[in-house]
């Protein structure tokens, strides 16, 4: 599995704990250093979604946990397709605010608007590079 935009390794830790062979890719050197300290046995590479530093068809799955909004989908999605095995899958996980709760609405009003407001599923479907999006 390839954890793309791995950050400090939150998702990587879970994937490793589940017994998966994981390659973590992260563009931020300080975050990558934290990941490497926490998970020294995991292959951790500096790189971004737009130029993934792994060979073609290397990953059975590419996962992006709370990172897709940082990607340039026009460049990243073909790269993700390149590194996926023919039957590979792309999994994107992101947080959705529960604005039914007053305190969440108020907190959200205080936060800067996030980059890439489009849901990842819409960009992935529009690319027509992958099968059906669930």
C-alpha positions as CSV (number, residue, x, y, z in Angstrom):
1,X,0.0,0.0,0.0
2,X,1.1,3.5,-0.6
3,X,0.2,6.2,1.9
4,X,0.2,9.4,-0.1
5,X,0.5,12.6,1.8
6,X,1.4,10.5,4.8
7,X,2.2,13.4,7.1
8,X,3.6,12.2,10.4
9,X,2.2,8.7,9.8
10,X,-1.2,8.5,11.5
11,X,-2.7,6.4,8.7
12,X,0.6,4.6,8.1
13,X,0.6,3.3,11.7
14,X,-2.9,1.9,11.3
15,X,-2.0,0.2,8.0
16,X,1.2,-1.3,9.4
17,X,-0.7,-2.5,12.5
18,X,-3.2,-4.3,10.2
19,X,-0.2,-6.2,8.7
20,X,0.1,-4.3,5.4
21,X,3.4,-3.6,3.6
22,X,3.4,0.2,3.4
23,X,5.4,2.9,1.5
24,X,4.8,6.4,2.9
25,X,5.2,9.4,0.6
26,X,5.2,12.9,2.1
27,X,6.4,16.2,0.6
28,X,7.2,18.0,4.0
29,X,10.6,17.2,5.2
30,X,9.8,17.9,8.9
31,X,6.7,15.8,8.8
32,X,8.6,13.0,7.0
33,X,11.3,13.1,9.7
34,X,8.7,12.6,12.4
35,X,7.2,9.7,10.5
36,X,10.7,8.1,10.1
37,X,11.4,8.5,13.8
38,X,8.1,6.9,14.7
39,X,8.2,4.1,12.1
40,X,11.8,3.4,11.2
41,X,10.9,0.1,9.6
42,X,8.6,1.7,7.0
43,X,9.9,2.8,3.6
44,X,9.3,6.6,3.8
45,X,10.0,8.7,0.7
46,X,10.0,12.5,0.2
47,X,7.7,13.3,-2.6
48,X,4.3,14.6,-3.6
49,X,1.2,13.4,-5.3
50,X,2.1,15.1,-8.6
51,X,5.4,13.2,-8.9
52,X,5.3,10.0,-6.8
53,X,8.8,8.6,-6.3
54,X,7.9,4.9,-6.9
55,X,7.9,2.6,-10.0
56,X,4.9,2.1,-12.2
57,X,2.3,-0.5,-11.0
58,X,4.0,-0.8,-7.6
59,X,0.9,-0.4,-5.3
60,X,-2.1,-2.5,-4.8
61,X,-3.7,0.5,-3.1
62,X,-3.0,4.2,-2.9
63,X,-4.5,5.8,0.2
64,X,-4.7,9.5,1.0
65,X,-5.9,10.3,4.6
66,X,-6.9,13.9,5.0
67,X,-4.4,14.9,2.3
68,X,-6.2,15.0,-1.1
69,X,-7.1,18.7,-0.7
70,X,-3.4,19.5,-1.0
71,X,-3.1,17.6,-4.4
72,X,-3.4,19.2,-7.8
73,X,-5.9,16.6,-9.2
74,X,-5.0,17.3,-12.8
75,X,-1.4,16.2,-12.2
76,X,-1.9,13.9,-9.2
77,X,-4.6,11.5,-10.5
78,X,-2.6,10.3,-13.5
79,X,0.4,9.8,-11.2
80,X,-1.8,7.7,-8.8
81,X,-3.1,5.7,-11.8
82,X,0.6,5.1,-12.9
83,X,1.7,3.7,-9.6
84,X,-1.4,1.5,-9.1
85,X,-1.4,-2.1,-10.2
86,X,-4.0,-2.9,-12.9
87,X,-6.5,-4.1,-10.3
88,X,-5.4,-1.5,-7.7
89,X,-7.7,0.8,-5.8
90,X,-7.6,4.4,-4.7
91,X,-8.9,5.2,-1.2
92,X,-9.4,8.8,-0.1
93,X,-10.4,9.6,3.5
94,X,-11.4,13.0,4.7
95,X,-13.2,14.7,7.5
96,X,-16.6,16.2,7.1
97,X,-17.8,18.7,9.7
98,X,-21.1,18.0,11.4
99,X,-22.5,21.5,11.2
100,X,-25.7,20.3,12.8
101,X,-23.9,21.0,16.0
102,X,-23.8,24.7,16.9
103,X,-20.3,24.6,18.3
104,X,-19.0,23.0,15.1
105,X,-20.6,25.7,13.0
106,X,-19.1,28.4,15.2
107,X,-15.7,26.7,15.1
108,X,-15.8,26.4,11.3
109,X,-16.6,30.1,11.1
110,X,-13.3,30.8,12.9
111,X,-11.2,28.5,10.7
112,X,-9.7,29.7,7.4
113,X,-11.4,28.2,4.4
114,X,-9.6,25.0,3.3
115,X,-7.8,24.7,0.0
116,X,-9.7,22.6,-2.6
117,X,-13.2,22.9,-1.4
118,X,-14.3,20.3,-4.0
119,X,-15.0,16.9,-2.6
120,X,-12.3,14.4,-3.7
121,X,-14.9,12.0,-5.1
122,X,-16.0,14.7,-7.7
123,X,-12.5,15.3,-8.9
124,X,-11.7,11.5,-9.1
125,X,-15.0,10.8,-11.0
126,X,-14.4,13.7,-13.4
127,X,-10.9,12.4,-14.2
128,X,-12.4,9.2,-15.8
129,X,-9.1,7.5,-14.8
130,X,-10.6,5.1,-12.3
131,X,-13.7,2.9,-12.2
132,X,-16.9,3.8,-10.3
133,X,-16.4,6.1,-7.3
134,X,-18.0,5.0,-4.0
